[in-house]
Amino acid sequence: MTDRRTFMSSMMRAGVALPALRGSAFATLFRAEDLVRDKAPLAAAEDEAYWSQIQMAFDDDRTLVNLNNGGVSPAPTHVLDMMIRDLKFSNQIPVDHMWQVLEPRVESVRRDLARMFGCDPEEMAIVRNASEANETMILGLDLKRGDEVIVTNQNYGRMITTWEQRVRREGIVLKQISFKVPPPSDDYIVEQFRAAITPRTRVIEVTHITNLTGQILPVRRIVQLAREQGIEVFVDGAHAFAHFPFTRDELDVDYYGTSLHKWLHAPIGTGFLYVRRDKIKSLWPMMGAAAAQDSNIRKYEEIGTHPAANHNAISLAVAFNRGIGLERKAARLRYLRDRWAKRLVAEDPRFNVLTPLDDRQSCAIALVNIEGIDTPKLQQWLWGKHKIMTVAIMHPEFHGLRVTPSVYTTLDEVDLFAEQMIKASRSGIAV
């Protein structure tokens, strides 16, 4: 892989050819690199001079503290500028500017994402979000009455709903397994899946990292377990891609779906679907495609008229992340997580962090509750009184606030959240 210094130098030299960049965008990133070039990721994670430069790439309202970047993240301003420029260009004469000029550039996006994920571009479909990618998998595989599908009860709700529709419509069997929060080990998680497998099991759908607690699951081991028995594994990577470093081969996956408006910081309404080349023909697209496209990854992009501007700006978001480096980015996100979570755990035993503070099992996302305080009311109090945005997670087996900082989050913002949580534990809340 090209090192960051070489990459950043090449970006600077090519700066005049980069579309829709504010003049200082990559220049700032390049100067920031000088501050941490010789530092290991863990040391760079604590370098506020460096991260203050990264924060400048986002035009954020600092009167609001956004700790819900797991749902959808702001894009760097130069990425947003590119999308807006291309929307305006499209609007001049869409049938030419959008379809003839901009849309063909999706092939460059495909190339950039494939390189980052570690796959062949002919296995990479550009879609609008993880739901579209995952529903293509769920609805696209031929199953018959009585075939069994295994998911966990922590899979994303929309995906469970889609499987349940197939249950009602086709008579397949959906088995939802449970696992402890936090789980005692990867072995324990794998065994929950193993115990649910029967001779009728055809598919396992697993989240790479849960949207509820931020638990990273042992995807590679689950894939290997299933493959030995001829079972397909669909991986929902909605919260994983560009959150922490990994490649296709490290996971050994055949199918993978993700959103790019979360951790890649691409425009809202962008994602990708990966399907291994020899699996494409047997996985139907959600919208009809010609028979000639049966083995073509682009059949999953047949969705009718859509803006080219959104997906073309993905390439700038890829460049932004490569400029930081995913190892460095993940180290920073874990540093921010630990700053608030470990402080609360040390403060009062009433704080329950339900995410393992273990760099192998989690990254930016963590779930916390305060014993004796209603979680939805706490979320409302933080936002209504202090303009701190979190998410109230209410699951039948656990609950808490999902807290998700990002690369633009400041230490002051993380500390403010911790201070208000401590205040709530001591004095209560009034919504």
C-alpha positions, 0 to 999 in steps of 0.5 A: 500500500502506498504510504501516507507521505507518498500519497499526500505528495501525489495529491498535492502535485495533482491538486489542480486536477482535483475537482471541487476542492477548496484551496486549502483542503488537501494542503491542510491535510498535508501540513497536518501530516508533518506533525505526526509523520514519525509517530506511531498511531497510538502516539498520533491519537493524542496529538491535538495539533494534528487533529485540530487540522483534521477538524478544520476539514468540517464546517460544523456548528460547535454549539452542538455536540454530535456524538451520533456519527454512527447513524450518519456523519457529516462529510468534509466540506470539500466533499460536500462542495464537490457534490453540490457543484456536480448537482448544479452542473447536472441541473443545466442539462441533465440528460447530457451533463448527468448521464453522459459526463458525470455518470461514467465517472462511477468507474473511477469510484468503483476502482478507488473503493475496490482498492481500499476494500481489497477486491476486484473492481468487477466485484464492487457495486456502488449503491445508496446505503447498507440497507440497499446492499443488504436487502439485495443479498437477502432478497436476491438469493433463491431459497425454498420453503423450510430453508433456515436462515440464522441471524442474531437479535442484534442484527439491524432491524430493517434486515430482520424485517426483510427476512421476516417478509420472506418468512411470510411470503415464502415460508422460510424459517428465520432463527434469531440467536442471542448473545450476552452483552458484552460477550465473554469471548469470540469463542462464545459468539462462534458457538452460539452460531454453531449451536443454531446450525442444522442440516436445513441452514442455508444462510447466516447474516451477521453484523461486522460491528453491531449498531447497538453496542459497537461489538465487533464480531469474529466475522472470519471465524463465522465465515469459515464455520459456515463455508465448511457446511455449504452455508452462505454468509451475508455480512452487514458492514454498515458501521465498519468500513473506514471505521477501523482497518480491514480488507476483504481477504482478512475477513474472507467474505463472499458478500459484504454491504456497507454505507459510506455516509458513516465512517468514510464521510462520503455524501449521504446516500452512498454505499457499496455491495461486494459480491465475490465474482463467482457468486454474482450470477446466482444473486438476483438484483432487486430491480430487473436487469438484462440476462446479459448482465447476469454475471455483471456486478453493475446489475445491482446498480440498475435502480432507475434515475439517480444523481451521479453527484452523490456517488462521484464525490465518494472518491474525494472521501476515499482520498481524505481517509487515505490521507489520515490513514485508517490505523491512525484514525482508528487509534484516535477514535478509540482514544476518544472512546476511552476518554469518556468511557473509562472516566465514567467507569472510574467515577461511579459503579452506577455507570454501566459500559456494555461495550468491551473497551478492548481495541480488538472488540470495539472502536468508536461506538460504545453503549452506556447507561446509568443505573436508576436513570431512564435512558430515553429521558437521559437522551432527551435531557442531554440534547434538550438541555445541553445540545449533546446528541446521542442515541437511546438504544432500547433492546429487550435484553439491554439498554443505554446511550450509544455514543459515537464520536468522530475524527472532527470531535474535540476533547472539549466535546467528549469531556462535556459529555462526560461531565454532564453524565456525571452531573446526571448521576449525582443530581438526576435529570429533569426533562 
